[in-house]
Amino acid sequence: MAQQILIDPVTRIEGHAKITIQLDDAGKVSDARFHVAEFRGFEKFCEGRPLWEMPGITARICGICPVSHLLASAKAGDKILAVTIPPAANKLRRLMNLGQIIQSHALSFFHLSGPDLMLGMDSDPAGRNIFGLIAADPDFARRGIRLRQFGQEIIELLGGKKIHPAWSVPGGVRAGLAREGREHIRSRLPEAFETAQLALRRFKTIFDQFHEEAISFGDFPSLFMALVSAEGNWEHYDGNLRFVNSDGEVVADQVDPVFYQQYIGEVVQPDSYLKSPYYKPLGPTQGIYRVGPLARLNVCTHMGVPLADLELKEYRYRFHGTATSSFLYHYARLIEILAALELIERMIDDPDLTSDHLRAVAGINRLDGVGVSEAPRGTLFHHYQVDKDGLIRWVNLIIATGQNNLAMNRTVAQIAGHYIHGPRIPEGVLNRIEAGIRAFDPCLSCSTHAVGFMPLHVQLVAADGTIQDEIWRD
């Protein structure tokens, strides 16, 4: 008899989602789906608001990565004003985005996925959390907390607040970095470097324990997309789009983000509020692509900084060029943290950071603008259309988590097919299914622009609707 497994909602992610797994008559996995049950609303209720308010409004989409929306929105505003922002504003925006990458990646690795990686997928769920990690290895957990704090401090020193700073605006930024702030960042860098390198060593040491997860957590061919510099190097704020395939071959290169609609299509699934973008020339079936740390390391030529370039070289040697397992998002995040620290160290003495020439002043010069930046979870698009008075007429937001939607569905199906062999699912297998989603570090508050709640409810449902098994996790 065909049966269905329901995981509702998935835990240790940012937002509310559920997973359904369909079993055939033989008890084997026939299909699996990742559903986002939150309502999407920001695109609609932004209509009628002034362009100038958009960075502050869209930053409220999420409390974890508000900086990503702040910057992409301001960049869309720059395009509508038709201005080139001052060099100081460009550098300051870059600095804040590096702080955002550090704090978000540290949260993902140490807090959300660290318990699985450090304590084991099959460890007691009562202690498989950040508190269990603190109990097992207090120094490592404390280092993770302080690394995230460092990224948040950079955001606060620039924007005045750790969360939702009203700082980046169309045309530039509101304030520079005080000299005391620069000294504080410099003083915290040595500890941050030590923690990033320790985490990399630790992950590489334990990686062999997760061989089975590495080959089953979304290891399949797909495209990868991210921004790159003009030289093809790793980029986090500006640049053009590059698509590569699983063999590392460039499919499309140096695509101006303003033309994103020629390359990215979007379909809507009937069972999820999360849209499913795809590479338009190949269609929704063959055009699955991934974004985020894994994609950024796959599409770039170099990281552009020495320590991270050495790590990238080892990473590519280990995985024979292009890494295709979604389990390796964890590894890629740690390399990006190291790269972000090196870039901060490189720019911290730049006199432009304390400049007071921070904003280009202009009126509405265009009625359409696209702002694109790399959020921690992947490429983020803000596309606005305005009237002659600067009031928003239309908004399209393409979020990193949405762009990974098709890949997350395939990942869930692959994990379920690998581990499930009957109507009962052990706790460790349930956790692996969730951990496959956590590898992408989805931000569902961003993807659907709403707030979620995260207990866990799992049901095994027969074809006639009777509940065969049921588990609740508070």
C-alpha positions as CSV (number, residue, x, y, z in Angstrom):
1,M,0.0,0.0,0.0
2,A,1.4,3.4,-0.9
3,Q,2.2,5.6,2.1
4,Q,3.3,9.1,2.8
5,I,5.8,10.5,5.4
6,L,5.2,14.1,6.5
7,I,7.9,16.1,8.3
8,D,6.2,19.3,9.4
9,P,8.0,21.6,10.0
10,V,11.7,21.1,9.5
11,T,13.8,22.1,12.5
12,R,17.0,24.2,12.9
13,I,16.3,26.3,9.8
14,E,15.2,29.9,9.6
15,G,11.5,29.8,8.9
16,H,8.7,27.2,8.6
17,A,8.6,24.4,6.1
18,K,7.6,20.7,5.8
19,I,8.8,17.7,3.9
20,T,6.6,14.9,2.4
21,I,8.0,11.6,1.4
22,Q,5.9,9.3,-0.7
23,L,6.5,5.5,-0.5
24,D,5.3,3.0,-3.1
25,D,3.6,-0.3,-2.5
26,A,7.0,-1.9,-1.8
27,G,7.9,0.7,0.8
28,K,10.5,2.4,-1.4
29,V,10.7,6.1,-1.9
30,S,8.9,7.2,-5.0
31,D,8.9,10.9,-4.5
32,A,9.8,13.6,-2.0
33,R,8.9,17.3,-1.8
34,F,10.1,20.3,0.2
35,H,7.2,22.6,0.9
36,V,7.3,26.2,2.2
37,A,4.1,26.9,4.1
38,E,4.6,30.6,4.9
39,F,2.8,33.3,2.9
40,R,4.6,35.6,0.5
41,G,3.7,39.2,0.8
42,F,6.5,41.8,0.5
43,E,6.4,42.2,-3.3
44,K,2.8,43.3,-3.2
45,F,2.6,45.5,-0.2
46,C,5.8,47.5,-1.3
47,E,3.7,48.8,-4.2
48,G,2.9,52.5,-3.7
49,R,5.9,53.1,-1.3
50,P,8.6,55.7,-2.2
51,L,11.8,54.3,-3.6
52,W,13.7,55.8,-0.7
53,E,11.9,53.6,1.8
54,M,12.7,50.3,0.0
55,P,16.0,49.5,1.7
56,G,14.5,49.9,5.1
57,I,11.3,48.1,4.3
58,T,12.9,45.1,2.5
59,A,15.6,44.7,5.2
60,R,12.6,43.7,7.5
61,I,12.1,40.6,5.4
62,C,14.6,38.9,7.7
63,G,16.4,39.4,11.0
64,I,19.2,37.0,10.0
65,C,20.3,38.6,6.7
66,P,18.8,42.1,6.6
67,V,22.0,43.5,5.3
68,S,21.7,41.5,2.1
69,H,18.3,43.0,1.3
70,L,19.5,46.5,2.4
71,L,22.4,46.4,-0.1
72,A,20.5,44.8,-3.0
73,S,17.7,47.3,-2.5
74,A,20.1,50.3,-2.4
75,K,21.8,49.0,-5.5
76,A,18.4,48.9,-7.3
77,G,17.9,52.5,-6.1
78,D,21.3,53.5,-7.5
79,K,20.2,52.3,-10.9
80,I,17.0,54.2,-10.8
81,L,18.8,57.4,-9.8
82,A,21.4,56.6,-12.6
83,V,24.3,57.4,-10.3
84,T,27.7,56.0,-9.6
85,I,28.1,56.0,-5.8
86,P,31.3,57.5,-4.3
87,P,34.2,55.1,-3.9
88,A,34.0,55.4,-0.1
89,A,30.3,54.3,-0.1
90,N,31.2,51.3,-2.3
91,K,33.9,50.2,0.0
92,L,31.8,50.6,3.1
93,R,29.0,48.6,1.6
94,R,31.5,45.9,0.8
95,L,32.8,45.9,4.4
96,M,29.3,45.6,5.8
97,N,28.5,42.7,3.4
98,L,31.7,40.9,4.6
99,G,30.5,41.3,8.2
100,Q,27.1,39.8,7.1
101,I,28.8,36.8,5.5
102,I,30.8,36.1,8.6
103,Q,28.0,36.3,11.0
104,S,25.5,34.3,8.9
105,H,28.0,31.6,8.0
106,A,29.1,31.3,11.6
107,L,25.5,30.9,12.7
108,S,24.9,28.2,10.1
109,F,28.0,26.2,10.8
110,F,28.4,26.5,14.6
111,H,24.8,26.8,15.7
112,L,22.5,25.1,13.2
113,S,24.6,22.4,11.6
114,G,27.4,22.1,14.2
115,P,25.5,19.8,16.5
116,D,25.0,17.3,13.6
117,L,28.6,17.6,12.5
118,M,30.4,17.6,15.9
119,L,28.0,15.4,17.9
120,G,26.9,13.0,15.1
121,M,23.7,12.6,13.1
122,D,22.6,9.7,15.3
123,S,23.4,11.4,18.6
124,D,20.6,11.8,21.2
125,P,18.2,14.5,19.9
126,A,17.8,15.9,23.4
127,G,21.4,17.1,23.3
128,R,21.8,17.5,19.5
129,N,21.7,21.3,19.7
130,I,23.9,24.3,20.4
131,F,23.6,23.6,24.2
132,G,24.8,20.0,23.7
133,L,27.7,21.4,21.6
134,I,28.5,23.8,24.4
135,A,28.5,21.0,26.9
136,A,30.7,18.7,24.7
137,D,33.2,21.3,23.5
138,P,32.7,24.7,25.3
139,D,35.8,26.3,23.8
140,F,34.8,25.5,20.2
141,A,31.2,26.6,20.8
142,R,32.3,29.8,22.4
143,R,34.6,30.5,19.5
144,G,31.7,30.1,17.1
145,I,29.6,32.5,19.1
146,R,32.3,35.1,19.2
147,L,33.0,34.7,15.5
148,R,29.4,35.5,14.7
149,Q,29.5,38.3,17.2
150,F,32.5,39.8,15.3
151,G,30.5,39.9,12.1
152,Q,27.5,41.5,13.9
153,E,29.9,44.1,15.4
154,I,31.0,45.2,12.0
155,I,27.4,45.7,10.9
156,E,26.7,47.7,14.1
157,L,29.8,49.8,13.9
158,L,28.8,50.9,10.4
159,G,25.0,51.0,10.6
160,G,24.4,51.8,14.3
161,K,22.5,48.5,14.8
162,K,23.2,44.8,14.4
163,I,19.8,44.1,12.9
164,H,17.9,46.3,10.4
165,P,20.3,49.2,10.2
166,A,18.9,52.1,8.2
167,W,22.2,52.8,6.6
168,S,22.6,51.9,2.9
169,V,20.4,54.1,0.7
170,P,19.9,54.8,-3.0
171,G,23.0,56.8,-3.9
172,G,25.3,55.6,-1.1
173,V,25.4,55.2,2.6
174,R,24.5,57.4,5.6
175,A,27.7,57.2,7.6
176,G,31.3,56.1,7.4
177,L,33.4,54.1,9.9
178,A,34.7,55.9,12.9
179,R,38.4,55.5,13.7
180,E,37.6,53.8,17.0
181,G,35.5,51.3,15.0
182,R,38.3,50.6,12.7
183,E,40.6,49.9,15.6
184,H,38.1,47.6,17.2
185,I,37.8,45.6,14.0
186,R,41.5,45.4,13.6
187,S,41.9,44.2,17.2
188,R,39.3,41.4,16.7
189,L,40.8,40.0,13.5
190,P,43.5,37.7,15.0
191,E,41.0,35.8,17.1
192,A,38.6,35.6,14.1
193,F,41.3,34.2,11.9
194,E,42.3,31.6,14.5
195,T,38.7,30.4,14.8
196,A,38.1,30.2,11.1
197,Q,41.2,28.2,10.6
198,L,40.4,25.9,13.6
199,A,37.0,25.2,12.2
200,L,38.4,24.4,8.8
201,R,40.9,22.0,10.3
202,R,38.2,20.4,12.5
203,F,35.8,19.9,9.5
204,K,38.5,18.3,7.4
205,T,39.4,16.0,10.3
206,I,35.8,14.8,10.7
207,F,34.9,14.8,7.1
208,D,35.7,11.1,6.5
209,Q,33.1,10.2,9.1
210,F,30.4,11.6,6.8
211,H,31.3,9.8,3.6
212,E,27.8,8.3,3.3
213,E,26.2,11.7,3.8
214,A,28.6,13.3,1.3
215,I,27.5,10.9,-1.4
216,S,23.8,11.1,-0.6
217,F,23.1,14.7,0.5
218,G,22.2,16.1,-2.9
219,D,25.2,14.8,-4.9
220,F,23.9,15.2,-8.5
221,P,24.8,17.2,-11.6
222,S,23.4,20.7,-11.9
223,L,24.3,24.2,-13.0
224,F,25.8,26.7,-10.5
225,M,25.4,30.5,-10.6
226,A,27.1,33.3,-8.8
227,L,28.6,36.8,-9.4
228,V,32.3,36.9,-10.4
229,S,34.6,39.8,-10.9
230,A,35.8,40.9,-14.4
231,E,38.7,38.5,-13.9
232,G,36.4,35.7,-12.9
233,N,37.4,35.8,-9.2
234,W,35.2,35.3,-6.2
235,E,32.8,38.2,-5.7
236,H,30.3,39.1,-3.0
237,Y,28.9,42.5,-3.8
238,D,29.3,43.5,-7.5
239,G,30.4,41.9,-10.8
240,N,28.5,39.9,-13.4
241,L,26.8,36.5,-13.4
242,R,28.5,33.3,-14.4
243,F,26.8,29.9,-14.9
244,V,28.9,26.7,-14.9
245,N,27.9,23.1,-15.2
246,S,29.0,20.1,-13.1
247,D,32.1,19.6,-15.2
248,G,33.2,23.1,-14.5
249,E,32.4,24.3,-18.1
250,V,31.2,27.8,-18.4
251,V,27.7,27.9,-19.8
252,A,27.2,31.7,-19.7
253,D,29.7,34.3,-18.5
254,Q,29.9,38.0,-17.6
255,V,26.1,38.3,-17.8
256,D,25.1,41.8,-16.8
257,P,22.5,41.3,-13.9
258,V,20.2,43.7,-15.6
259,F,19.5,41.0,-18.2
260,Y,18.7,38.3,-15.5
261,Q,15.2,37.7,-17.0
262,Q,16.8,36.3,-20.2
263,Y,18.5,33.6,-18.2
264,I,16.3,33.0,-15.1
265,G,12.7,31.8,-15.4
266,E,10.4,31.2,-12.4
267,V,7.7,28.6,-11.9
268,V,5.2,28.2,-9.1
269,Q,4.6,24.8,-7.5
270,P,1.0,24.2,-6.3
271,D,2.1,22.9,-2.9
272,S,4.6,25.6,-1.9
273,Y,4.7,29.4,-1.6
274,L,8.4,29.2,-2.6
275,K,9.0,29.9,-6.3
276,S,11.3,27.7,-8.3
277,P,13.7,29.6,-10.5
278,Y,15.5,27.7,-13.3
279,Y,18.0,28.4,-16.0
280,K,15.7,29.5,-18.8
281,P,17.6,28.3,-21.9
282,L,17.3,24.7,-20.5
283,G,13.8,24.9,-19.1
284,P,12.6,23.9,-15.6
285,T,13.4,20.2,-15.8
286,Q,17.0,20.4,-17.1
287,G,17.7,24.0,-15.8
288,I,18.2,23.3,-12.1
289,Y,21.0,25.4,-10.7
290,R,22.4,26.0,-7.3
291,V,23.6,29.3,-5.6
292,G,25.4,30.1,-2.4
293,P,28.8,29.2,-1.1
294,L,29.0,25.9,-3.0
295,A,28.1,27.7,-6.3
296,R,30.4,30.6,-5.6
297,L,33.4,28.3,-5.1
298,N,32.5,26.4,-8.2
299,V,32.1,29.3,-10.5
300,C,35.1,31.5,-9.5
301,T,38.6,31.2,-10.9
302,H,40.3,32.3,-7.6
303,M,39.2,33.6,-4.2
304,G,41.6,36.5,-4.7
305,V,43.2,36.3,-1.3
306,P,46.1,34.0,-0.4
307,L,44.9,31.8,2.6
308,A,41.5,31.2,1.0
309,D,43.1,30.5,-2.4
310,L,45.2,27.7,-0.7
311,E,42.0,26.3,0.8
312,L,40.2,26.5,-2.5
313,K,43.1,24.6,-4.2
314,E,42.9,21.8,-1.6
315,Y,39.1,21.8,-1.8
316,R,39.1,21.3,-5.6
317,Y,41.8,18.7,-5.3
318,R,39.7,16.7,-2.8
319,F,36.6,16.8,-5.0
320,H,38.1,16.7,-8.4
321,G,37.3,20.2,-9.6
322,T,33.7,21.0,-9.3
323,A,32.1,19.9,-6.0
324,T,28.6,18.6,-6.6
325,S,27.5,17.3,-3.2
326,S,25.3,19.7,-1.3
327,F,26.9,18.4,1.9
328,L,29.9,20.5,0.9
329,Y,28.1,23.7,1.5
330,H,29.5,23.4,5.0
331,Y,33.1,23.3,3.8
332,A,32.5,26.1,1.3
333,R,31.1,28.4,4.1
334,L,34.3,28.0,6.1
335,I,36.5,28.9,3.2
336,E,34.3,32.0,2.5
337,I,34.6,33.1,6.2
338,L,38.4,33.0,5.8
339,A,38.2,34.9,2.5
340,A,36.0,37.6,4.2
341,L,38.5,38.0,7.0
342,E,41.4,38.4,4.6
343,L,39.5,41.0,2.6
344,I,38.6,42.9,5.8
345,E,42.2,42.8,6.9
346,R,43.3,44.1,3.4
347,M,40.9,47.1,3.4
348,I,40.7,48.1,7.1
349,D,43.4,50.8,6.7
350,D,41.9,52.3,3.6
351,P,41.4,56.0,4.3
352,D,38.1,56.0,2.3
353,L,36.5,54.1,5.1
354,T,36.5,57.3,7.2
355,S,35.6,59.7,4.4
356,D,32.6,61.9,4.6
357,H,31.9,61.8,0.8
358,L,29.4,59.1,1.0
359,R,26.4,59.8,-1.2
360,A,25.5,60.8,-4.8
361,V,22.5,63.0,-4.7
362,A,20.0,62.7,-7.6
363,G,16.3,62.4,-8.5
364,I,14.4,59.8,-10.4
365,N,16.2,59.4,-13.7
366,R,15.1,55.9,-14.7
367,L,11.8,54.0,-14.1
368,D,13.4,50.6,-13.8
369,G,16.3,49.3,-11.7
370,V,17.9,45.9,-10.8
371,G,20.1,45.5,-7.8
372,V,22.1,42.3,-7.3
373,S,24.4,41.2,-4.6
374,E,25.6,38.0,-3.0
375,A,23.8,37.2,0.2
376,P,25.3,34.5,2.4
377,R,22.9,32.0,0.9
378,G,23.4,33.0,-2.7
379,T,22.7,35.6,-5.3
380,L,19.9,38.1,-4.4
381,F,17.9,40.1,-7.0
382,H,15.8,43.2,-6.3
383,H,14.0,44.5,-9.3
384,Y,11.9,47.7,-9.0
385,Q,9.8,49.7,-11.4
386,V,8.7,53.2,-10.3
387,D,6.6,56.1,-11.6
388,K,8.0,59.5,-12.4
389,D,7.6,60.5,-8.7
390,G,9.6,57.5,-7.5
391,L,6.6,55.5,-6.2
392,I,7.0,51.7,-6.5
393,R,4.8,50.3,-9.2
394,W,6.1,46.7,-9.3
395,V,8.6,44.6,-7.4
396,N,10.3,41.3,-8.1
397,L,12.5,39.6,-5.5
398,I,14.5,36.5,-6.4
399,I,15.9,35.0,-3.2
400,A,18.8,32.6,-2.9
401,T,16.7,30.0,-1.1
402,G,14.2,30.1,-3.9
403,Q,16.9,29.5,-6.5
404,N,17.9,26.4,-4.5
405,N,14.3,25.1,-4.3
406,L,14.5,22.6,-7.1
407,A,17.9,21.4,-5.8
408,M,16.5,21.0,-2.3
409,N,13.7,18.9,-3.6
410,R,16.1,16.6,-5.4
411,T,18.3,16.5,-2.3
412,V,15.4,15.4,-0.1
413,A,14.5,12.7,-2.6
414,Q,18.0,11.4,-2.8
415,I,18.5,11.2,1.0
416,A,15.1,9.6,1.5
417,G,15.8,7.0,-1.3
418,H,19.2,6.2,0.2
419,Y,18.1,5.8,3.9
420,I,14.5,4.8,3.9
421,H,13.7,1.1,3.4
422,G,10.3,0.7,5.0
423,P,7.4,2.3,6.9
424,R,9.4,3.2,10.0
425,I,12.0,5.8,10.0
426,P,14.7,5.9,12.8
427,E,15.4,9.2,14.5
428,G,18.9,9.5,12.8
429,V,17.3,9.1,9.3
430,L,14.8,11.8,10.1
431,N,17.6,14.0,11.2
432,R,19.6,13.3,8.0
433,I,16.6,14.3,5.9
434,E,16.4,17.6,7.8
435,A,20.2,18.0,7.7
436,G,20.1,17.8,3.9
437,I,17.9,20.9,3.9
438,R,20.1,22.6,6.6
439,A,23.1,22.1,4.3
440,F,21.6,24.8,2.1
441,D,21.0,27.0,5.1
442,P,17.6,28.0,3.8
443,C,16.2,31.3,5.0
444,L,12.5,30.8,4.5
445,S,11.6,34.2,6.1
446,C,13.5,35.6,3.1
447,S,12.2,33.2,0.5
448,T,8.5,33.9,1.3
449,H,9.0,37.2,3.3
450,A,7.2,36.0,6.4
451,V,8.0,34.7,9.9
452,G,7.8,31.0,10.9
453,F,7.6,28.7,13.9
454,M,9.6,25.5,14.1
455,P,8.4,22.4,16.1
456,L,8.5,19.1,14.2
457,H,5.6,16.8,13.3
458,V,6.2,13.7,11.3
459,Q,3.3,11.5,10.0
460,L,3.4,8.3,8.0
461,V,0.1,8.2,6.1
462,A,-1.3,5.3,4.1
463,A,-3.1,5.7,0.8
464,D,-6.5,5.4,2.5
465,G,-5.6,8.3,4.8
466,T,-5.0,6.3,8.0
467,I,-2.0,7.4,10.1
468,Q,0.5,4.5,10.3
469,D,3.1,6.3,12.5
470,E,3.3,9.7,14.1
471,I,6.1,11.6,15.9
472,W,6.1,15.0,17.6
473,R,9.3,16.9,18.4
474,D,8.9,20.1,20.5
